[in-house]
Amino acid sequence: MAEIRDGLTKIEFVNYLKSLGIDVRLNTKARGHCGFCTDSRIDISKNLSDERAIEVLLHEFAHYVHFKLEPELRKTKGSLRKLFNTENIEIIQDELFQITLLVFDNTPIRKLSVMKDSLAKKIKEERNFIKSFYPDFQSAKKFKEFEKYIVHSEAKYLLKYDKVLIKGRWFKKDRLITVGTIETDFPEMPKVFMSYIKMKSLERRRKRLNTRISKIYGYLRQPTELFARFFELICTDIEAVKNLAP
């Protein structure tokens, strides 16, 4: 890797960045990222390949340029109006997002989407099982039969948490109850009610996945990220940019 870094230090682009007064560091931890940029410094992770390091360097330099144009960028996430002199910012944003999806490694989103689909299937199975006992059951409405039963059971805590420590009283010991061990924790509970608790747990997990996916997309749609990935691709595959962002 040191040999690769020695090669990178000699390329014209790195020398150009240094001529601008930028401190380019190619063998760092990059603060836990592939790359990191400040007002006068660019860090590139030592764990990247030669080719990937150049791509990240382009990306971080785009951030550097954007910071110079909009000093308030770190607080506001920036805008595209100082970068593109046009009234059609909405169209520009849509085109840049298509570029971002091409450049961005979509593996995390794909994995989360697969997990989300799996949860949706399990939720449907639990819901169908409940409906086999209560045909009028609807997830969005109160499950009256269940609520009458659960009010007297410690399992009610599992409607909000997947794992709960029940503090013992008097001579009783503390005991841990979980959604995953509900059959042994509450053997007397009707299976249809166990299914309802499991369904609620699965819905909570799906909601958390949706939140994670939304955060990723929110990050990718930030103007500074849209511009950086646009710059990264236009320097490496200009024909792809022409096709995606006419």
C-alpha positions as CSV (number, residue, x, y, z in Angstrom):
1,M,0.0,0.0,0.0
2,A,2.9,2.4,0.8
3,E,4.2,1.8,-2.8
4,I,0.8,2.7,-4.2
5,R,0.7,5.9,-2.1
6,D,4.1,6.9,-3.4
7,G,2.7,6.6,-6.9
8,L,-0.3,8.8,-6.0
9,T,1.9,11.6,-4.6
10,K,3.4,12.0,-8.0
11,I,0.2,12.4,-10.1
12,E,-0.5,15.9,-11.5
13,F,-3.9,16.2,-9.8
14,V,-2.3,15.8,-6.3
15,N,0.4,18.4,-7.2
16,Y,-2.3,20.7,-8.4
17,L,-4.2,20.4,-5.0
18,K,-1.0,21.1,-3.1
19,S,-0.4,24.2,-5.3
20,L,-3.7,25.6,-4.0
21,G,-2.4,25.3,-0.5
22,I,-4.3,22.1,0.3
23,D,-2.6,19.7,2.7
24,V,-3.2,16.3,1.0
25,R,-2.7,13.3,3.2
26,L,-3.0,9.9,1.5
27,N,-2.2,7.6,4.4
28,T,-4.7,8.5,7.1
29,K,-7.8,7.0,8.9
30,A,-9.8,9.8,7.4
31,R,-11.8,10.1,10.6
32,G,-13.6,6.8,10.0
33,H,-14.5,7.6,6.3
34,C,-13.0,7.0,2.9
35,G,-12.1,10.6,2.8
36,F,-12.5,13.8,4.7
37,C,-12.2,17.5,3.8
38,T,-11.6,20.7,5.8
39,D,-11.0,24.3,4.6
40,S,-7.3,23.5,4.0
41,R,-6.8,19.8,4.2
42,I,-7.9,16.6,2.5
43,D,-7.5,13.2,4.1
44,I,-7.7,9.9,2.2
45,S,-8.0,6.5,3.9
46,K,-4.9,4.4,3.7
47,N,-7.2,1.3,3.2
48,L,-8.4,2.3,-0.3
49,S,-7.0,1.0,-3.6
50,D,-5.2,3.2,-6.0
51,E,-8.2,3.7,-8.2
52,R,-10.6,4.3,-5.4
53,A,-8.3,6.7,-3.7
54,I,-8.3,8.9,-6.8
55,E,-12.2,8.8,-6.9
56,V,-12.4,9.8,-3.3
57,L,-9.8,12.6,-3.8
58,L,-12.0,14.0,-6.6
59,H,-15.0,13.8,-4.3
60,E,-13.3,15.6,-1.5
61,F,-11.9,18.3,-3.7
62,A,-15.5,19.0,-4.9
63,H,-16.4,19.5,-1.2
64,Y,-13.4,21.8,-0.9
65,V,-14.6,24.0,-3.8
66,H,-18.2,24.0,-2.5
67,F,-16.9,25.1,0.9
68,K,-15.1,28.0,-0.7
69,L,-18.2,29.1,-2.5
70,E,-20.4,28.7,0.6
71,P,-18.5,29.1,3.8
72,E,-21.7,28.4,5.7
73,L,-22.0,25.0,4.1
74,R,-21.1,23.0,7.2
75,K,-24.2,24.3,8.9
76,T,-26.7,24.6,6.0
77,K,-25.6,21.6,3.8
78,G,-25.3,24.1,1.0
79,S,-27.3,24.8,-2.1
80,L,-26.9,24.3,-5.8
81,R,-27.7,27.8,-6.9
82,K,-24.1,29.1,-6.5
83,L,-22.9,26.0,-8.5
84,F,-25.4,26.0,-11.3
85,N,-26.5,29.3,-12.8
86,T,-30.0,28.2,-13.7
87,E,-33.6,28.6,-12.6
88,N,-34.2,24.9,-13.2
89,I,-32.7,23.8,-9.9
90,E,-35.4,21.1,-9.3
91,I,-34.5,19.5,-12.7
92,I,-30.8,19.7,-11.8
93,Q,-31.4,18.1,-8.4
94,D,-33.3,15.2,-10.0
95,E,-30.5,14.6,-12.6
96,L,-27.7,14.8,-10.0
97,F,-29.5,12.3,-7.8
98,Q,-29.6,9.8,-10.7
99,I,-25.8,10.3,-11.0
100,T,-25.5,9.9,-7.2
101,L,-27.3,6.5,-7.4
102,L,-24.9,5.4,-10.0
103,V,-21.7,6.5,-8.2
104,F,-22.8,5.6,-4.7
105,D,-22.2,2.0,-3.5
106,N,-25.8,1.0,-3.1
107,T,-24.9,-2.2,-1.2
108,P,-26.2,-0.9,2.2
109,I,-29.5,0.1,0.8
110,R,-29.9,-3.2,-1.0
111,K,-29.2,-5.1,2.1
112,L,-31.7,-3.1,4.1
113,S,-34.3,-3.5,1.4
114,V,-33.9,-7.2,1.4
115,M,-34.3,-7.2,5.2
116,K,-37.3,-5.0,4.9
117,D,-38.9,-7.4,2.3
118,S,-38.2,-10.4,4.6
119,L,-39.9,-8.6,7.6
120,A,-42.9,-7.7,5.4
121,K,-43.3,-11.4,4.6
122,K,-43.1,-12.4,8.3
123,I,-45.6,-9.7,9.3
124,K,-48.0,-10.9,6.7
125,E,-47.7,-14.5,8.0
126,E,-48.4,-13.4,11.6
127,R,-51.3,-11.3,10.5
128,N,-52.8,-14.1,8.4
129,F,-52.5,-16.5,11.4
130,I,-54.4,-14.0,13.6
131,K,-57.1,-13.6,11.0
132,S,-57.6,-17.3,11.0
133,F,-58.9,-17.0,14.6
134,Y,-60.3,-13.4,14.2
135,P,-61.4,-12.8,10.6
136,D,-62.3,-9.2,11.3
137,F,-58.8,-8.4,12.7
138,Q,-57.2,-5.3,11.3
139,S,-53.6,-4.2,12.2
140,A,-54.5,-0.5,12.3
141,K,-57.4,-1.0,14.7
142,K,-57.6,-2.1,18.3
143,F,-57.4,-5.8,18.9
144,K,-60.1,-5.8,21.7
145,E,-59.8,-9.5,22.6
146,F,-56.1,-9.2,23.0
147,E,-56.3,-6.0,25.1
148,K,-58.7,-7.7,27.5
149,Y,-56.2,-10.5,28.0
150,I,-52.9,-8.7,28.1
151,V,-53.8,-6.1,30.7
152,H,-53.2,-8.7,33.4
153,S,-50.1,-10.2,31.9
154,E,-46.5,-9.1,32.2
155,A,-46.2,-9.8,28.5
156,K,-47.8,-6.3,27.9
157,Y,-44.3,-4.8,28.1
158,L,-43.3,-6.7,25.0
159,L,-45.7,-4.6,23.0
160,K,-43.1,-1.8,23.3
161,Y,-39.8,-3.6,23.9
162,D,-38.3,-6.8,22.5
163,K,-36.6,-7.6,25.8
164,V,-37.6,-6.6,29.3
165,L,-36.2,-7.3,32.7
166,I,-39.1,-7.9,35.2
167,K,-37.9,-6.9,38.7
168,G,-38.8,-9.5,41.3
169,R,-40.8,-8.6,44.4
170,W,-40.6,-10.1,47.8
171,F,-39.1,-13.6,47.3
172,K,-39.4,-13.6,43.5
173,K,-36.3,-13.4,41.4
174,D,-35.8,-10.9,38.6
175,R,-36.6,-12.5,35.2
176,L,-35.9,-11.6,31.6
177,I,-38.7,-11.9,29.1
178,T,-38.3,-11.5,25.4
179,V,-40.3,-11.7,22.2
180,G,-38.1,-14.5,21.0
181,T,-38.8,-16.7,24.1
182,I,-42.4,-15.8,24.6
183,E,-43.5,-19.4,24.3
184,T,-41.5,-20.5,27.3
185,D,-41.9,-17.2,29.2
186,F,-45.7,-17.4,28.9
187,P,-46.7,-21.0,28.1
188,E,-50.3,-20.3,29.1
189,M,-50.8,-17.5,26.6
190,P,-53.0,-18.4,23.5
191,K,-50.8,-18.7,20.4
192,V,-52.8,-16.2,18.6
193,F,-51.9,-13.5,21.1
194,M,-48.3,-14.6,21.0
195,S,-48.5,-14.1,17.2
196,Y,-49.8,-10.5,17.7
197,I,-46.9,-9.6,20.0
198,K,-44.5,-11.0,17.5
199,M,-46.2,-9.1,14.7
200,K,-45.8,-5.8,16.7
201,S,-42.1,-6.6,17.2
202,L,-41.6,-7.2,13.5
203,E,-43.4,-3.9,12.7
204,R,-41.0,-2.0,15.1
205,R,-38.0,-3.5,13.3
206,R,-39.4,-2.6,9.9
207,K,-40.0,1.0,11.1
208,R,-36.3,1.2,12.2
209,L,-35.2,-0.1,8.8
210,N,-37.3,2.6,7.1
211,T,-35.7,5.2,9.3
212,R,-32.2,4.0,8.4
213,I,-33.1,4.0,4.6
214,S,-34.6,7.5,4.8
215,K,-31.4,8.8,6.6
216,I,-29.2,7.4,3.8
217,Y,-31.3,8.9,1.1
218,G,-31.5,12.2,3.0
219,Y,-27.7,12.2,3.2
220,L,-27.3,11.5,-0.5
221,R,-29.8,14.3,-1.5
222,Q,-27.8,17.0,0.3
223,P,-26.6,19.5,-2.3
224,T,-23.0,19.1,-1.3
225,E,-23.1,15.3,-1.8
226,L,-25.0,15.7,-5.1
227,F,-22.3,18.0,-6.4
228,A,-19.4,15.9,-5.1
229,R,-20.6,12.8,-6.9
230,F,-21.4,14.7,-10.0
231,F,-17.8,16.0,-10.1
232,E,-16.4,12.6,-9.3
233,L,-18.2,11.0,-12.3
234,I,-17.7,13.8,-14.8
235,C,-13.9,13.4,-14.2
236,T,-14.0,9.6,-14.7
237,D,-17.0,9.0,-17.1
238,I,-18.2,12.1,-18.9
239,E,-20.4,10.1,-21.3
240,A,-22.4,8.7,-18.3
241,V,-22.9,12.2,-17.0
242,K,-24.2,13.4,-20.4
243,N,-26.7,10.5,-20.5
244,L,-27.9,10.9,-16.9
245,A,-27.9,14.7,-16.7
246,P,-28.5,16.2,-20.1
